[in-house]
Structure formats: C-alpha cells, structure tokens
Amino acid sequence: MKPALPLLLGSLILAVMHAAHAQDTLSVPKSIKAGSAFAIQNAASGEATLYIVGPGQVLKRTVQSGIATYFPAGSVYNAGHYVVILAQAGGTSTGSFDVTPVNAPASLSFLAKPSRLPVSLHDGITGAAYVFDVYHNLIATPTPVSFELSSPTGAVQKQQVSTRAGAAWTQMDSTNQQGNSKFVARAGEISSTSIIRQVPGDPCELKVSAQPSGQLLDLQTAPVRDCSGNAVPDGTIVTFTETYPGGQSAVDVPLKRDIAEVKMPAHDGATFTVASGVTLGNQIRWGK
C-alpha cells in the first residue's frame, strides 16, 4: 500500500532537515500575489518530484532536470508562507516563498453593534469592517474604508479610516430621530449594510393636568416626549402619587397613545405628582 500523503510529506521534511549534502537546485520566486501564475526552475539530474506545501494547500508535480515547472493562475491562492521540496534519488533540495493577498477588496465582513439603541447617544454605535481579497485572504496593507450612518430623516454621518492589520473600526452617535438607520461600510466598490433600530429615549418632560370627575380627580399627562421630541413608546410606566393629610397612595399607569391617565380620590388638601424613571413632572395641589 502507498503511504498516506501526510506521512510522505513528513518523511520528506525530515529528510530535508538531515540532508546537509543536498545541493541548491531550485530557483523559487521570493513572493507572489495570491492566484498569480508562477514558475519554478530546477537543476535536478533526471526525474524528480516537486512538492509545494502551504496553508491549506499541497501541490505535487513530477519534473525533469533543467525544465521550468509552470503553475497557472489560481494554483496557489491562500496567503502565507510556502515550502518547496524537490525530492530525487540523489538528494533533496528546498526553497520557500510567500503568497500575499491581492490588494483589491473583493468582500467585506461588517459588524455593527448594537442593533437597537435609544436616540441621541454619543458614540453609541460601533462599526468594524474586515477587508478580504477575491480568495478570502485578509488584506493586511492599509486600505481606506468609509462608514456612513443615515438617519430616517436623510441626515448622514460620514467617517473614513484606513485598515490596520486588515480591520477598520469607528464609533458614531445615534441620531435624534427614531426609526431605522442605515449603517454602511464601503471599501472601493464593495459595500456592506446593517440596519440600526433607534428608539425614543427616556421621557424628558412630564406635564399633568387635573379635572374633577364626581368624587374623583381625573389626572392626565400631556403627550410624553423624549428630549429630541420623539414620542415615548406606549407601555412606558408613569407613576402618579397622591399625598394627603394622613396618607399617601401611588398608581403605576402605562402610556397609551402617548398619554397616561388615571382617576384618584379627590382628598381635600392633597398634592399630586407624576414621574417616569428619573423624570419628575409638575405638582398639583387640590382643595384647601
């Protein structure tokens, strides 16, 4: 049975390490671009076997002395360091070369975080882009990447940075308008898009009014907005508190259609306040 290829390559590498008498019979390029055609010249005597071992790739060719071995475009495409082994009956020779990425961007890996956040947060959005060539090698040379964040109103934030070790990153403010914002990373003619959902922030101001309703008092807030004027989502809790001689009571009410409304006992001399989170509203005093 023929030995498995990994065992054969291991034996060849060991032979190279111990073959001090081997002559340099190879002419190998120092560096090539991924996917490029190239040739290896040998000065072996008679027939030999040529191996090229690199990241995720092993090539094997039977070669003749003095004849260049040509490798067509696309033969070697993974960036990294490659070892060349020429094995023949009279000894073993080695060489090496590097394969570098193609500098033209062909694809982007774009990460945008978070996917959902409140409006008007400074540096609240982070974007990171990784630039790859057509063979999916990370392009390590500095490459310009532009980032654009478009708000629902059409306003655009732009930043351009160069990659470092294949990666570019940025931070941007969330816009002051609720809705979906488009976050785009672009390198050359290649782009990738993420959607960022921006939701209203905390209530910025609370105003409550009161109207008598029989033995009760009807308390109602004005439409509740955040500090950018966006309507605070329905379901946000608003707390109404009544303080009166001899007691206190509080009721939690969710916003419905931007408004919170509740009926509470109309104690003479009572004070009514309203709050949502850390935001306090105006105060109403009822009766004497």
C-alpha angles and dihedrals in degrees: 000000000000115000117252115264095247090054091047092050091047090053091049093051091049089049090052092051092054100036099092090156093060114121125228101252099152132094107197129174113247094224140358136183117253111272095014123136115246142167136223119207120207134191095198121146109243125333122349140169120243121205127188114193122186144137106323093340138093122178126189128192135171107227138188126224116273095006121116116234112222124207114198125226112289096029094112117029111146112096115236144073119320129197121212119206124188110193124189139147094268097052146300131275129191141197138164143211139181128241113210128196121262106257095222111096113237102168141011133213105207125188120188123183138229108019091202130030142143122275124263099026114152111235087351096142124063125194129187125183129191117199122215135183126231090277092052094254115148107247105231098184115093109275125183114244123184124205123201128185114192120195124214088258092056098254112141133208114201134192131168123200136165121240121253115206088348098309134099126186140179144176125223137181118253109245125251094243122084118231138063118331122196115228113194131185116195134185115178107313093339122095140171127197134207127184118228117199111214117196130190118277128233120305110282101194135011126202122182130188130191134215127179115248109183108291090347137071119234109219120192134173125221113246105298117234136177121238091273093053097256118142111255110239121266111257094045107137120244118188120213115197127192120195117188137160106294100009155021135222134185134196128195113215127181119227115257119189089349093304135095118205134178141162118228134176113278099230113183110253094013123151120215125201134176131207141170118192106316094338117103124198134206124296127241124200117201128202127343 
